[in-house]
Amino acid sequence: MARSGGARSAGDSWDLASSVGTTATMVAVARALASREPDALIDDPFAAPLVRAVGIDFFNRLLDGELEPAVAQDAEATARPMTEVMAVRTRFFDDFFVDAWTDTAAGAGIRQAVILASGLDSRAYRLAWPEGSVVYEIDQPEVIEFKSRTLAEFGAEPTAHRRTVAVDLRDDWPAALRRSGFDEKKPTAWSAEGLLIYLPPEAQDRLFDNITALSAPGSRLATEYHPDGAAALTDSNQSMGRRFADQGLDLDIADLVYAGERRPAGDYLTEQGWQVSSRTRTEVFAAYGRSFPDDAEVVARLRNSVAIEAVRT
């Protein structure tokens, strides 16, 4: 059974079947399902086997089509719109990295990337990184260890120089990143995907302060901001947890996100000297020829989120 782990606290930790880690596994389920679509926006061959290795029974049965008919029908109505949202979000961040390494404004293109709260992200394995690229993945020690070990057991090989940084983002992760070989004199492509709402408001500002301090001119950052705050993710993800608790999915997002007023990410980055551009969720959908599933209650609040790209000047 997935374990939500109760309300968040300072210094709490998790694996991929508990607390915040469960949401990373849930997103990987969406990537696996999205990769099967006939007109798929993404191709993540590692998502399904990683989810199965985590071992949350409900997610495994969902992937394998083994839910009871009545449950399967309800799961389809819930999972499909979430899958559509995660497919577009994943493609947005995929394209962000591709654009970063092909943009010659920083010389030969950016060759250093940092994936914050990497979870079951497999971009270091599935994207066609240019020669000499270094990809740093930062996450909880148990999360890093599980993914590294499991992918090695699959025989998967990174397509870039992958360096893991096992540290909590609430701790001194910049020091850990430097110890892993990070070069702050080189421009960097940073991703903070599905992350901000799981940080306290002051920790969100501190995260951007640290990124700014580590970013040479020409560095890029991609993230997303939910103007509705904690309600955006709580409403959408709680729906799945409520509906399928009796199927072994013990997941209460309200326990995992941090409420409270927080600075809009784009405004804060602008004040820190970044050149910021943003698009609404519906605009990002339209850019990929898709329409946001407005009629789906499970993702209704997510339509107000903003996709942000920023360049360090």
Backbone hydrogen bonds, N-H to C=O, Kabsch-Sander energy under -0.5 kcal/mol:
donor,donor_aa,acceptor,acceptor_aa,energy
2,A,248,G,-1.5
3,R,17,A,-2.6
4,S,2,A,-0.6
4,S,250,D,-0.6
8,R,255,D,-1.3
12,D,9,S,-2.0
18,S,15,D,-1.1
19,S,3,R,-2.3
21,G,18,S,-1.3
22,T,18,S,-0.6
22,T,19,S,-1.4
23,T,19,S,-0.6
23,T,20,V,-0.8
24,A,20,V,-1.3
25,T,21,G,-1.8
26,M,22,T,-2.4
27,V,23,T,-2.3
28,A,24,A,-1.7
29,V,25,T,-1.9
30,A,26,M,-1.8
31,R,27,V,-2.2
32,A,28,A,-2.4
33,L,29,V,-2.5
34,A,30,A,-2.7
35,S,31,R,-1.9
36,R,32,A,-0.6
36,R,33,L,-1.0
37,E,34,A,-1.1
40,A,37,E,-1.4
47,A,44,D,-0.9
48,A,44,D,-0.5
50,L,46,F,-2.0
51,V,47,A,-2.4
52,R,48,A,-2.6
53,A,49,P,-1.9
54,V,50,L,-1.8
55,G,51,V,-1.6
56,I,51,V,-0.6
57,D,55,G,-0.8
60,N,56,I,-2.3
61,R,57,D,-2.7
62,L,58,F,-2.2
63,L,59,F,-2.3
64,D,60,N,-2.2
65,G,61,R,-0.6
65,G,62,L,-0.8
66,E,61,R,-2.6
67,L,61,R,-0.6
72,A,68,E,-3.5
73,Q,69,P,-2.1
74,D,70,A,-1.4
75,A,71,V,-3.0
76,E,72,A,-2.5
77,A,73,Q,-1.7
78,T,74,D,-1.4
79,A,75,A,-3.8
80,R,76,E,-2.3
82,M,78,T,-1.1
83,T,79,A,-2.8
84,E,80,R,-2.4
85,V,81,P,-2.2
86,M,82,M,-2.5
87,A,83,T,-2.3
88,V,84,E,-1.9
89,R,85,V,-2.4
90,T,86,M,-2.7
91,R,87,A,-2.3
92,F,88,V,-2.3
93,F,89,R,-2.0
94,D,90,T,-2.6
95,D,91,R,-2.9
96,F,92,F,-1.7
97,F,93,F,-1.8
98,V,94,D,-2.1
99,D,95,D,-2.9
100,A,96,F,-2.0
101,W,97,F,-2.0
102,T,98,V,-1.4
103,D,99,D,-1.4
104,T,102,T,-0.6
106,A,103,D,-0.7
107,G,104,T,-1.9
108,A,106,A,-0.7
110,I,100,A,-2.3
113,A,134,V,-2.7
114,V,189,A,-2.6
115,I,136,Y,-3.1
116,L,114,V,-0.7
116,L,191,S,-2.4
117,A,138,I,-0.8
118,S,115,I,-0.5
118,S,138,I,-2.1
121,D,118,S,-2.9
125,Y,122,S,-2.1
126,R,122,S,-2.0
127,L,123,R,-1.8
129,W,127,L,-1.7
133,S,130,P,-1.8
134,V,111,R,-2.5
135,V,161,H,-2.6
136,Y,113,A,-2.9
136,Y,134,V,-0.5
137,E,163,R,-2.2
138,I,115,I,-2.4
139,D,165,V,-1.6
144,I,140,Q,-2.5
145,E,141,P,-2.7
146,F,142,E,-2.1
147,K,143,V,-2.3
148,S,144,I,-2.4
149,R,145,E,-2.4
150,T,146,F,-2.8
151,L,147,K,-2.6
152,A,148,S,-1.8
153,E,149,R,-2.0
154,F,150,T,-1.5
155,G,151,L,-0.6
155,G,152,A,-0.9
156,A,151,L,-2.4
159,T,124,A,-2.7
160,A,124,A,-0.7
161,H,133,S,-2.7
162,R,160,A,-1.1
163,R,135,V,-2.8
165,V,137,E,-3.2
167,V,139,D,-1.5
167,V,165,V,-1.3
171,D,168,D,-2.1
173,W,171,D,-2.3
176,A,172,D,-1.4
177,L,173,W,-2.7
178,R,174,P,-2.4
179,R,175,A,-2.2
180,S,176,A,-1.0
181,G,178,R,-2.0
182,F,177,L,-1.9
184,E,182,F,-0.7
186,K,183,D,-1.6
189,A,112,Q,-2.5
190,W,188,T,-0.6
190,W,220,R,-2.9
191,S,114,V,-2.2
192,A,222,A,-2.5
198,Y,195,L,-2.2
199,L,196,L,-2.0
203,A,200,P,-0.6
204,Q,200,P,-2.0
205,D,201,P,-1.7
206,R,202,E,-2.0
207,L,203,A,-2.3
208,F,204,Q,-2.0
209,D,205,D,-2.3
210,N,206,R,-2.5
211,I,207,L,-2.5
212,T,208,F,-2.6
213,A,209,D,-2.3
214,L,210,N,-1.5
215,S,211,I,-0.7
215,S,212,T,-1.1
216,A,186,K,-0.7
216,A,214,L,-0.6
218,G,312,R,-3.0
219,S,216,A,-2.0
220,R,188,T,-2.9
221,L,310,A,-2.3
222,A,190,W,-2.2
223,T,308,I,-2.1
224,E,192,A,-0.7
225,Y,306,V,-2.4
229,G,226,H,-2.3
231,A,228,D,-1.0
232,A,229,G,-1.5
233,L,229,G,-0.6
234,T,230,A,-2.6
235,D,231,A,-2.3
236,S,232,A,-0.9
237,N,233,L,-2.5
238,Q,234,T,-2.2
239,S,235,D,-1.0
240,M,236,S,-0.6
241,G,237,N,-1.6
242,R,238,Q,-3.2
243,R,239,S,-2.1
244,F,240,M,-1.9
245,A,242,R,-0.6
247,Q,244,F,-1.4
248,G,245,A,-1.5
249,L,244,F,-1.8
250,D,2,A,-0.7
250,D,248,G,-1.1
251,L,249,L,-1.2
253,I,251,L,-0.5
255,D,252,D,-1.7
256,L,253,I,-1.7
257,V,253,I,-1.8
258,Y,197,I,-2.3
259,A,257,V,-0.6
268,Y,264,P,-2.3
269,L,265,A,-2.5
270,T,266,G,-2.1
271,E,267,D,-2.0
272,Q,268,Y,-1.2
273,G,270,T,-1.6
274,W,269,L,-2.3
275,Q,311,V,-3.1
276,V,274,W,-0.7
277,S,309,E,-2.9
279,R,307,A,-2.2
281,R,303,R,-0.6
281,R,305,S,-1.6
282,T,303,R,-0.6
284,V,280,T,-2.1
285,F,281,R,-2.4
286,A,282,T,-2.4
287,A,283,E,-1.9
288,Y,284,V,-0.9
288,Y,285,F,-1.2
289,G,286,A,-1.9
290,R,285,F,-2.6
294,D,292,F,-2.3
296,A,293,P,-1.8
297,E,295,D,-0.7
299,V,296,A,-1.2
300,A,297,E,-1.1
302,L,299,V,-0.6
303,R,299,V,-0.7
303,R,300,A,-1.1
304,N,301,R,-1.6
305,S,302,L,-1.7
306,V,225,Y,-2.8
307,A,279,R,-3.1
308,I,223,T,-3.0
309,E,277,S,-2.6
310,A,221,L,-2.5
311,V,275,Q,-2.0
312,R,219,S,-3.0
313,T,273,G,-1.5
313,T,311,V,-0.5
